[in-house]
Amino acid sequence: MALFGALVAVSLGAYGRIHTPTGRPLALLIGFTSMTPMKAWLATAAAALAVLQLLSALWMWGRLPSVGSAPGWLPQAHRWSGSIAFLLTLPVAYHCLWSLGFSTFDLRTTVHSVLGCAFYGAFAVKMLSLRVRSLPPWALPVFGGLLFALLIGAWATASGWYFTQPGVPLR
């Protein structure tokens, strides 16, 4: 599984490095005037859902003792919020790789590029781990935690950075 995840991450990074970036968006969602704000807001929505993912996972695993046992609807809400969060990352990643490429012109963009590619590798590993019954009990929470950390790291090095810049357009 880890080898497959590494292959996914390295393949995305290699594509981003060898592909000549276009510097322009393929398409903008309604309400956005440029690519960067669109990516920043989609990634922010995905990051917010990732926080819900973390909290719901902690609740389901009994790690939030002050709130009692998890309600029966929580596993389904966890799956749906994760699916939506992942779907929100796809146009972001597509535009990052196709329009901008794997960027290494400074430390922030290098870290962002690595984290973004690693996120999809970790996603592949986590999704595969859901079907493997012989994994140790600690594996799924570790894979989920890694996935969360990579997404938040990618968000912080791009969207978080973007929103803290003076005079940036918000749409």
N, C-alpha and C positions, 0 to 999 in steps of 0.2 A: 504494500500500500504506500509506504513512504517513498519507494522508488517511483511509483506512478505519480505521486504528488510532486516530487522533484522534477520529473519529466515535464509535467504541465507547466510548472513555474519557469523552468529553463527554456522551454519552447516559446512561451510568451515573451520572455526577455530577449531571446534570440530574434524573434520576429520584430520586436520593437527596435532592435539594434540594426538589423539589415534592411528593414523597410525604410524608404525615404519618406519622412513625415510630410504631410500635405500642408500643415499649418492652418488648415481651415476645417470647420465642422462638416460632416456629411449631412447632418440635419439638425435643426434646433427644435426643441419642444415648444409648443405654443406658450407665449408669455416671456420667452427669453430672447434677448437681443444679441447675445454672443455665447460662444461655447464655454468659456471659463465659468461664468456665473451658473450656467445650466449644470455643469459638472459639479460645482461646489454645492449647489442645493440638493442635487440627487444624492451625492455622497453623504451630505449631512442627514438627509432622511434615512439613508441606509444605516448610518452610525447610530441614529436615534433608535431605530428598530433593533440594532445590535445590542443596545443597552437593555431593551425589553427582552431580548433573547437571553442575555446574561441573567437578568433578574428572574425570568421564568424558569430557566434551567436550575438556578440556585433553589428556587421554591420547590420545583419538582424533586430535586435530589435531597430535600429536607435540610438545606443549609440556611434557611431563613426561619429560625425557630420562633421568632416573635410574631409571625403572621399565621401560624398554624399550618395544617396540611394543605396541600395544593388542591384546588377544586378540579373536578373531572374535566372541565373544558380547557384547562390550561395546556395539556400536551398538544391539542389541536391548534390553539392560539400560538403556541411556540413554533409549530411547523409552518403555519401560515405567515407569521411575522418573519421567520427566517427566509422563506421562499420569496416574499416581497422584497426583503432587504437585498437578497442576492440579485433579483431582477433589476433593482434600482442601480446596482453596481455595473451592470452590463453596458449600458450606453456610456457610462463614465470610462470604463476600461477601454471600450472600443475607441472612443475619441482620444484617450490618452495614447494608445498604441498607434492608431492610424494617423491621427493629426499631429501628434507631438513626438512619438517614438519613445524609446527607452532613453531618458535624459540623464546625462552625467556632467552637466556644465557647472554644477556646484554640489555641495554636500547634501543640501535639502532635497534637490531633485534626484540625486543618486539614491538616497535613502528611500524616497517616495517610490521610485521605479522598482527598487528591490522589494519593498514591502508589498506593492501592488501585485507584482508577479507571484510572490510567495503566498499572498492571500488566496489566489486561485488554486495553487498547489495544495494549500492547507484545506481549502474547501473540498477538493477532490478526495483527499484523505478522510476528512470527516464524513462525507457522504458514503464512501465505501465502508467505513468503520461501522456505520449503522446496520449493515447487513452481515457483519462478521460476528458470530456468536461466541467465538473462542477467545476474544480479546479480554485482557484483564479488566476488572471493573473500573480502574482509574483511567483507562485509555480514552473513553468518550469525553469525559470532562476535560482532560488535558487537550485533546484535539479541538474541542469547542472553545476552550480558553485561548489556545493559540490562534484560532481563527478570529476571535474577538480582538485580541491584541494586535494582530496584523491589520485588521480593518481600521481600528482606531488609530494605529500608527500611520497608515496610509492617509486617513482623513486628516490627521493633525499636520502632516507634512505638505498637504495641498490645500484642502478646504479651510482648515483651521488657520493656516498661514494666510490664505487669500482674504478671509474675513477680517483679519487684523491689519491689513494694509490700508493706508489712508487713501480715500478717494476712489475706491474700487466700485464699479457698477454692481448692484445687487440683483439685477435681472438682465 
